[in-house]
Amino acid sequence: MMRIYFALVALVFMVLSLGGCATTRHYKDALPHNLKVTSKIESVTAALDIYSVGQQCKITYLGTVDIDQDLLEIGIATGKASYLVVSFTNSSFWSSSSGFTHYDFSLLPRKAYRYLIDVSYIDNIYNVIVYEINQLSGEKREMEGKELQNCGS
């Protein structure tokens, strides 16, 4: 009985200490808010990784925002290319199963426009839709995902 107890304590300690080894950092949201993230998520965790895109499509990791609320507002640089990755993680401690999927896209945020990302995971279906909204006219258009390897075109 004591062996099981110590094994359980060791397992819990290992899981907690591994959590501290994460390589993500929180995104420093210092720019005017021009990006909304709305979410409807069941039984998974989701996050938004934000990268800047430099010359020759070189990406620089800026940080991560946990999608843990129904509505988030953040600021991303206008006039500079960004690479955004929405990731979904599904894990179950008791069944030892886990899963990971992501949706990534690059965009060039423009002044006088706002961006909306609708994120959902309902009934085992992942969905991410990105919109560009003209602040002057209110016109909203769905954006196609532009892959990073095509960012120079």
Residue pairs with C-beta under 8 A, 6 or more apart in sequence:
24 47
24 49
24 63
24 64
25 61
25 63
25 64
26 63
26 64
26 65
27 48
27 50
27 62
27 63
27 64
27 65
27 74
28 62
28 63
29 65
29 74
29 75
30 75
31 74
31 75
31 76
31 77
32 75
33 73
33 74
33 75
34 75
34 76
34 78
34 109
34 113
34 114
34 115
35 73
35 74
35 75
35 76
35 109
35 114
35 115
35 116
35 117
36 71
36 72
36 73
36 114
36 115
36 116
36 117
37 48
37 65
37 67
37 71
37 72
37 73
37 74
37 116
37 117
37 119
38 70
38 71
38 116
38 117
38 118
38 119
39 46
39 67
39 69
39 70
39 71
39 72
39 118
39 119
39 120
40 70
40 119
40 120
40 121
40 122
41 67
41 88
41 119
41 120
41 121
41 122
42 121
42 122
42 123
43 90
43 121
44 88
44 89
44 90
44 121
45 66
45 67
45 68
45 88
45 89
45 90
46 66
46 67
46 86
46 87
46 88
46 89
46 119
46 121
47 64
47 65
47 66
47 67
47 86
47 87
47 89
48 64
48 65
48 67
48 72
48 74
48 84
48 85
48 86
48 87
48 117
49 61
49 63
49 64
49 84
49 85
49 87
50 61
50 62
50 63
50 64
50 65
50 74
50 76
50 82
50 83
50 84
51 59
51 60
51 61
51 62
51 82
51 83
51 84
51 85
52 59
52 60
52 62
52 77
52 80
52 81
52 82
52 83
53 59
53 80
53 81
53 82
53 83
53 106
53 148
53 151
54 60
56 152
57 148
57 149
57 151
57 152
59 83
59 148
65 72
65 74
67 86
67 119
76 82
76 84
76 109
76 115
77 109
78 109
78 110
78 111
79 108
79 109
79 110
79 111
80 108
80 109
81 106
81 107
81 108
81 151
82 106
82 107
82 108
82 109
83 104
83 105
83 106
83 148
83 151
84 104
84 105
84 106
84 107
84 117
85 102
85 103
85 104
86 102
86 103
86 104
86 117
86 119
86 128
87 100
87 101
87 102
88 99
88 100
88 101
88 102
88 121
88 126
89 98
89 99
89 100
90 97
90 98
90 99
90 100
91 97
91 98
91 99
92 98
101 126
103 126
103 128
103 145
104 145
104 147
104 148
105 130
105 143
105 145
105 146
105 147
106 146
106 147
106 148
106 151
107 115
107 130
107 132
107 143
107 146
109 115
110 132
112 134
112 135
112 136
113 132
113 133
113 134
113 135
114 132
114 133
114 135
115 130
115 131
115 132
115 133
116 130
116 131
116 133
116 140
117 128
117 129
117 130
117 131
118 127
118 128
118 129
118 130
118 131
119 127
119 128
120 126
120 127
120 128
121 127
129 142
130 142
130 143
130 145
131 140
131 141
131 142
131 143
132 140
132 141
132 143
133 139
133 140
134 140
